[in-house]
């Protein structure tokens, strides 16, 4: 036996599975098991040992048999069981979102309106009046701009948070950092809302400090929590199972990931519904309690994460993946003569295609990527282009900035907070998600009715368009019935409000909320399933960044989000979304039928393994030659 063969045999025989040593070393949707189930391909004993050492145990075809083509046509697809630690991580997201939305919801009134006359000095208005809670009195445009700025920062910082997690620290450590930063921010925010501070007119400085810290901490946390939740699910390819009832079914990863994300998004909105408590706190007691209430819940997060630490599947950072994506992109641009798009654009960067052109190196070294990595990169870019359609949708879901709250302030509230109805958004989602997860989607799968990813997003866009139209109609009726006509937002004639009840906002809010169940949840699935190994958080952050783009659009429109233009702020965006929905479905409709996930077959994996071995041997050889050369130089000296 040759010396090198002996070395490789020893390595295969003694090393633990690659996924244990380098958790990011295999794509979460690339379990390297496809070709082993094709009997006509015979692998050597050496290759079998490599695969055995590299595969996770859940890829064992004897215990988790892959369905045949016939079974895929006949058997019902169902969601697999979900690891318990995933539920606990969803609870972490619930607590973080409870604190985020709990304080964000009251920012608008806190900034826009002054301390109410004859109030308690903590921001609450006198009881039994139609007056609105307030603190700093900076006006509608100032408040609207800061509400949008908070959202922009909270959803643009995730790009940094995702990069740090995937390349440097890992997702779990980055989550912990975000939690600690937000905890400090809550303490400062609570102190800055003390009655003595507000009455002295010194509330702005502590608010701004906590404002920016909270946005940064949320940006570190947010892109990493959803991928970490999904990482806990081990099965990344479908398999057959016989239920206790005797029915043979297909355990479908797509259905499982969908259910996990529905539960995840549902708990996000359980947390968001916590904002209902803070709106009553500001109305009845003051802002110190409005900020303290979600803060108490948030302060429990570090304890929960420490308890979960030993039970969480953690993915180590791997900067090489992002580096390879950049290299693949550069190679594709070069091979396409610096054109930036086209059919089969990334195929030009595949090693198999480059080899036909006698191109086998990149920057003087063997090409470090495989054909499957190129396919992953192409899928990722396709997902990111889908996300670009979300900003206009976001601005139809509840309107721009605080426009919904402002509309409510001009309507008859009968003592209810003017921002009360925005809380029906999470309430609607909490009700709808179990129906989708346990009734609608299982029924569609049972009857083989295809309701693909693009179709779901398109349906959500349609609902949001209708929501925007309803917002415009309600705003028109407020203008028509207000004592001040088309200047209803600042009216002081009579009781200063339209006789129309604030409860007429419910259809607008509810339809927007239902649209989120189809758009946001599906986007989470796409971001995770279509991202390459080691880039889950980065791709998730790119999806979240589209919320920042939506708020940037809102910032641009801030000058017109005042009376008497508010009807067209609603209607204009609804029209834009209607046009965009048609374009979106026509452009991406074929994505409904593509693979939800991709995973390498055995031949692809072995090709990558041998390529990595060749690179390692080249590096070792280069280092050895360098040592010899330095030794010779030393002898000469």
N, C-alpha and C positions, 0 to 999 in steps of 0.2 A: 504494500500500500504506500502511495506517495505521502510525504510528510504533510502536505497541505490537506490531503483527504483525511488523514488522521486527526488533524487539528479541527477540521469542520465536523467530523463525527463526534469528537469530544464535546464541542460546543453545543451541537444539537441535543446530545444525550444529557447534558448537565444544566443548560440554561433554562430558567423559568420562561413561561410564555411571554412573547414580546409585548402583549397588551398589558401585562402586569408591570414589566420594567419601564415601558414608555407608553403610558395610557393613551397618548395622542398618536401613537404609532400606527394605529389602524382606524380607518374611517368608521364612525359609528354606524354608518350604513354600508360598510364595506367589510363584511365578515369573511371574505375570501373562501367561499365554500361552493361556488357554482359548479365548476367543472368536475369536481370530485364525484358528482352524481351522474356523470355520463359514462356508462360502462365501456364504450368503445375506446376511451382514452386510458391507457395503462401508465401509471407513474412508477418510477423507480423507488426502491426501498428508501433511498436517501431522500428523495423528494417527499415521500410520505412522512418521514420523520420531521422534516422541516415544517410541513403543514400541521402535523400533530402538535408540535411545540408552539405553533403560532396561533392556532385557532382557539377562540374561547369555547368552553365546554358546551355552551348552548347551541353550537353549530353542529353537534353530533347528529347525523341524519338518522341514526337508529332510534334515538329517543325523541327527536323532533323531525319526523319525516316531511320532506318537501311534497307539496301536492303535485299530482300529475296534471297535464293539460286538461284531461277529462274532468278531474276533480275541481279544477278551477272554474269550469263551466257549470258544474252541477251543484257543488257544495255551497252552503251559506257561509259568508265571511262574518266573523264576529271579532269584537275587541278582546284582547288578552287581559289577564289579571295585571294589576298595577302594583309595583312594589310599595310597601307601606312608607318607606322613607320619602317617596315622591309626594305623598300626601303631606308629610311634615314640612317638606320644602315649599309646598303650595301654601301652607300655613305661614311660613316665613314671608312669602310674597304678600299674603293677606295683611300681616301686621305692618309691613313697609308701606303698602298702598293706603292702608287706613290712616297712617300718619301723613302721607303725602297729600292725599285728597282732603283729609280732614282740615289741614291748614290752608291748602290752596283755595278751597271753596270760599273761605271767608276773607281772602286777600282783597277781593274786589271792593267790598264794602269798607274794609279796614282802611284802604287807601283813598277811596273816592269821597266818602262822606265824613264830615267833622264829628267830633263828640256831640251827641245829641243834647240840646238844651233841656235842662231839668232831668237829665238822665243820671245814672249812678256814677259817672266819671270813669267807668271802665269800658265804655263803648256801647252799653245797652241803652235803648231808648226808654222813655217813660211807658209804663204799662198801659194797655188799652188804647194806644194811639196807632196811627198808620205810619209813624216815623220809622226810618230805617237805621239800623245800627251803623256806627262809624267811629273813626278814630283820628286819622291824619288830615282829612279834608283836602286832598290834592286834586279833586275833580275827575270827571269821567275819562277823559283822554289819557291822563296820567295813570289812572288805575288800569285802564284797558291795556296800555302799553306795557305795564309791569306784569300783568297777568300773562300776556303773550311772551314777554321776555323770560319769565320763569319757565314756561313750557318749552321755549326754544332752547334754553340752557340745559334743561333736564333731559332733552332728547337729542342734543348735539354732543354733549360731554360723553355719552355712551360710546362714541367712536373711539375716544381715548381709553375709556374703561374696557372696551372689548379688545383693543390692541394690547393693553397692559396684561389682560388676563390670558389671551391666547399666545402671546410671545414671551412674557416675562414672569408673571407671578402665578398664573393659574387662576381658574375662575373662583374657587372657594376663598382664597386669600383676598382677592379683589372684592368679593362680596363683603367680607369682614371689614375691610377698609371703608367701604361705602357706608356700612351700618354705623361704624364709630363716628365718622364725620357727621352724619345726619343726627346722631344722638347729641353731639355737642351743639349743633345748630338748633335743635329743639330747646335746649336749656337757655340759650341766648334769646330765642324768640319769646319764651315764656316770661323771662325777666323784663324784656323790652315792652311787654304788654301790661305791665303792672299799672294800676290806676294812677299812682303817684308819678310815674314816668310819662304817661299819656297826658295827664293834666298839666305837667310842666312843659309840654310841647317838645319833649326829647325822645319821642318814640321812633323817629326815622332812622337814626344811626344804628341802634341794635337790630331794627328790622332788616335793614339792608345787609348787615353782616350775616345774619342768620339766613336771609333770603338766598344769598349766593352760596353759602356753605351747603344748604339743603339741596339746591339744584345740582351742585357738584357731587355730593354724596349719592344722590339718586342716580346720577349718570354713571357712577362707578358700579352701582348695584344692579341696575335694570338690565343691561345686555347679557348678564351672566346667569341670572337666576333661572330663566326658562330653559336654556341649554343644560344647566345642571340638573334640573328636574327630569328632563328627557334622557339624560345620560344614565339615569338609574334603571331604565328599562333595557334589559340585556338582549332580548330577541329582536334582531333587526332584519329578519326575513320571515316570510310566512311559513307556517307548518300546519299539519293536520292533527286533529285531536278528537277523541271520542268523548262526548259529554256524558254525564251521569244518566241522562235520558236515553242514551244509546245513539243519539244523532252524531254523525261525523261532520265536523265543521273545519273551516280554515281559520286559524288564528292569524289575523291580518295586522301587520305592523302599522299600516296607514290608519286603520280604524282605531287601533290602540293609541297611537300618537294623537289622533284627533280627539279621543276621549280625554286623554291626559291634559291636552291644551284647553279643552272645554272646562274641565274641572279647575285648571289653573286660572283661566280667565274668569270663571265664576267666582273664585275666591278673591281675585283682584277686585271684583265689584262688590263682594261682601265688605271688603275693606273700604271701597269707595263710598258705600252706603253709610259708613261710619261718619261721613261728612254731615249726615242729617243731624247727628248729635251736636256737632260744632256750630251749625247754623242756629240751633235753639240756644246753645250756650252764649253766642254773641248777642242774641236777641234778648235773652232773659237775665244773663249774669254779666257777661263782658268777655273781652278777648283773652284775658289771662287764662280763663277756664277753657275757652275754645282752643287754645294752643296746648294747654296742659293735658286735656283729655286724650288726644291721640298720642301725645308724648309718653304718657304712662304705658300705653300698649307697646310703643316703640322700644322703650327701655328694657323690655323683656327679650328682645331679639338676640342680643349677644349671648345670653344664657342658653336660649334654644339652639343656636348654631354650635355652641361649644358641646352641648349634649349630643347633637347629631354628628359631630365631627368624625367619630370612629365608624359611623354607619354609612357615610356618604361615599359613593364612587366618585373619586376626584380625577380630573383629567389634567395631566401635566402640561405646561406650556411647551410649544414646539414652533419656534420661529421659522424653521425651514419650510413649513407649508406655505406661509404667506410669501416667503421669498420665492418659492417655486411658482406661485401664482403670478407674481410680477414677472418672472423670467418667461413663463409661458405666454403671458400677454405681450411682452416685448418681442418674443420670437414670432408670434402670430402677426403682429403689426409689420414686422420686417418682411416676413414671407408673403404677406398680402400687399407688398409694395406701398406700405404706409396708408392703405385704406383702412378705415376704422369700423367697418361692418360689412356683412354679406353672408350669404348662405354657406354653411359649413366653414365659417371664418376660422375657428380655432383648430380645425383638422390640419391646417398647414403646420401647426406646432407639434403634431404627434411625432414621436421618435420613429415610428414605422414609416411615416411619410417622408420625414427628413432623411432617413436612411436610404430611401430610393434616390435622393439627391446627393448621396455620399456625404451627408452632414451627420456626424456622430458625436460631435463635441459642442460644448457651450463655454465660451471664454477659456478655451484651451483644456477643458476637462470633460470627461464623459457626461452626456446629457443626464441630469439628475432626476428627471421626471419620466412618467410612463404615459402610455396612451390613455389609460383610465383617469389619470390626474388631469389630462387635458379635457376629457369629457366632464369631469367634476367642475373644472373651471368654467366651461361653457354653460353648464347648468346654473352655476352661481350667478354669472352675469345675466342670464335670462331671468332669474328670480329678482335680481336687483332692478331690472327694467320694469318688472311688474310693480314693484314697490313705488316707482315714480308716479304711478297713477293715484296714489293715496292722498296727497296733500289737498286736492280739491274736495275729495270725499270727507276728509277730516273737518273741513270748514263748513260742510253741510250738516255735520253731526253736532247739533247744539249751537251752531252759529259761530261767528268770529269773536274771540275774546270773551268779554262779559256782556255781549249783546243780549243774550237770553235773560241774564239777571237784570239788565237795564230795562228790558221789556216788562219783566215781572214787577219792577218798581213802579211802573206807570199803570198797573192794573190793580183792581180791588183785591186786597189780600186778607181782609178781616182778621188782622193780627198775626197771620202767618208770615214767616220771613220771605222776603222777595226772592231769595235764592233757593227756596224750598223745592221748587219743581225740578231743578237740576238733579236732585237726589232720586228722582224717579227713573233716571237713566240706569244706575246700578240695580235698582229694584227690579226693573223690567228684565235686565240681563240675568239676575239671580233666578227669576221665574222661568225664563225661556230656555236657559242652558240645560237643565235636566230633561226638559221635553225633547230638545234636539238630541241629546246624548243617549237617552234611554227609550225614546219612542220614535221620533221622526227618522233619524239616521239608520237605526236597526231595521225599521220597516222598509226603507228604501233598499237596503242591502238584501233583505229577505226576498223582495220581489225583483231583484236585479235591475233596479232603476238607477241609472248613472246620474249622479249629481256631483260632478267633478269639481276640482279646485277653482277653475276659472268661472264655472257656472255659479258656484257659491259666492264668489266675490262680486260677480256681475249682479246677482240678486240683491246683495247688500247695497251696491251702488244705487240700484233702482229704489230701494226703500229709503235711502238717504235723500234721494232727489225729491221724493214725495214729502219727506220731512221738511226740506227747505221750502217747498211750495207752501206748506201749512204755516211755517213761520212767517212767510211774507203775508199771508192772508190775515193771520192774527195781528200782525203789526199794523196792517191797513185798518183793521177794525178798531184798534187802540187809538190810532190817529183820528179816525172819524168820530169817536165818542168821547175823547178826552176834552176837558174844559179848555185846554190850550191847543187843541187841534194837532197840527203836525209838529208841535214842539212839546210833546207830552213828557219827555224825560225830565225836564226841569220845571214842570208846571207847579204853580203855587196858588192857582185860582181855586176857590172852594176847598175840597179835600185833596185836590191836586192829582187825582187819579181817574182813569177811565172806569165806568161801571162794570166793564167786562171782568169776570172772575179770572184770577190767575190760573185756575184749574184748566182753562182752555189751552194751556201750554202742554198738557199731557200728550195729545196725539203727536205733536212735534217731537217731544222728548222720547216717547216710547218707540216710534219708528226708527229714530236715529240709534237708539240702544239696540234694537233687534238687528239693525244692519251691522253693528259691531260683531255680533255673534257669527256672522258669515264672513266679514272682511278681516277683522283683526285675528281671529282664531286661525283662519286658513293661512294668513300671512305668517303667523308663528310656525305653522307646520312646514310651509315652503322654505322659510329661512333656515330651519334646522335640517330638513331632509335634503335640500339641494346645495348645502355648503360643503366644501371639501374638509378633509380631516384637519384639525387644528385651527379652523376658522369659524367655528360655530358662533362664538361671541361677537366676532367682527361682523359677520353677515347679519346677525340679529341686530347689531347696532346700526347697520345701514338701513334696515327696515325702520327702526325707531327714529332714525334721523329724518325720515319723511314727515314725522310729526313736527320736527323743528322747521322743516321747509313750509309746512302748513302755517305755523305761527309766524314765520317770516312773511308769508303772503298776508296774514292778518295784520302784521305791523305796517305793511305797505298801505293797507286799506284803512288804517286807524283814522286818518283825517276825515274819512267819509262815514265813519261809524258814529254819526251824530244826527240829531234831528236836522232837517226833515227827510234824510236820505235812507233811513233804516229799512224801508220796504225793499228797495233795490239791492241793499246789502244781502238780504235773504234771497230775493228772486234771482239776482244775477248769478250767484254761485250755484243755485239749483239748475239754472239753464246750462251753465258750463258743465256741471256734472252729468246732465242728461246727454249732452253731445259726447263727452268723454267716455261714457259707458258704452255707447255704440262702437266707438273706435277701439276700446279696450277688448271687448268680446271678440270682435272681428280679428284683431291682431293675435290674440293668445288662445283662441278657442281650441286649437289642437293640443295645447298643454293638458287639457282634461284627460287625454288618452295616453300620455307618456308615463314612464315608470315613476312611481312616487319616490323610489330610492334606487340607488345603483350599488352593486357590490362586485368586487373582483372575483373572477373564477380562479381556479387553481393555477392555470397556466399564466394568467396575468400576475398573480401573486409571486410565483416562482421567478418570472421574468424580473420583477422588481427586486426580489431577494438577491438574485444573481447580479443585478446591476449595482445594488448597494454593496455587495461583496467585492465587486470589481473596483468600485470607487474607494472602498476601505483599503483594498490591496494597493491601489495606486498611491493613496495618501501615505500608507505605511512604507511603501517603497521609496517615495520621495523623501520622507523623514529619515529613512535609513541611509540613503545616499548623502543627505545633508550632514548626518552625523559623521559618516566616513570622510566626507570632504573636509569638515572642520577638524577632524582628527589628523588628517594628512597635513592640513595647514599648520596645525600646532606642532607637528613633527618638524616641518620645514623651519618654523620660527625657532 
